[in-house]
Amino acid sequence: MENDTNKLEHFTETILRDADERSQKILESVEKARKARLNSAEKELKARMERQVEAGIAQVKSKTGQAVSQKMMEDKRRLFEKRAQVAQKIYDDLAEKVESWTESGDYTAWLSRQLEKAMKSLPGEQEKVYLFCRTQDEEYLKGCMEQCQRPWELAVSESIHMGGLRLECPESHMAVDCTLDSAAQETQEHIAEYLGLRLE
């Protein structure tokens, strides 16, 4: 009887030990799986956070770049406007001085010299010339042309505002522009180029 009891105890111990070993293996497997899932979740979370950080940095860079670009464009626009104002002021001052000068005797003497040089530069002394000027200079230039030996015709041109004259000889396909308007236009272009207003 005692022998049966010992056998039963031994059998029970064996079963319990086996169950304990199996339980331990299951727990180890579960723990290993838990750690693997945790490690995977940590990696995924880290990767997601890195992506979010990179996206945030890219967004900040983009917004910063846009803000800087917009500020630069605004600064360039203001600078361009300021330069344009300076150029216009210079041109207006020049136009005012020219207007005052055209009312002096120096202007009529200059006008006479320009007419003489322009006439000499045109070929064919028998070919008719057309003289264009502003209304204020019409009578003076008409008096100058009365001594001219070649055929001529004088007319007021609406394109001449500041002063000077323009000679045309259709037969020779030539023209000589001595207008102050053209000179002022060239000066304005030089001013614009100097101030960086010309668009290349």
Buried (B, 14 or more C-beta within 10 A) or exposed (E): EEEEEEEEEEEEEEEEEEEEEEEEEEEEEEEEEEEEEEEEEEEEEEEEEEEEEEEEEEEEEEEEEEEEEEEEEEEEEEEEEEBEEEBEEBBEEBBEEBEEBBEEEEBBEBBBEBBEEBBEEBEEEEBEBBBBBBEEBBEBBEEBBEEEEBEBEBEEBEEBBBBBBBBBBEEEEBBBBBBBBBBBEEBBEEBBEEBEBEEE
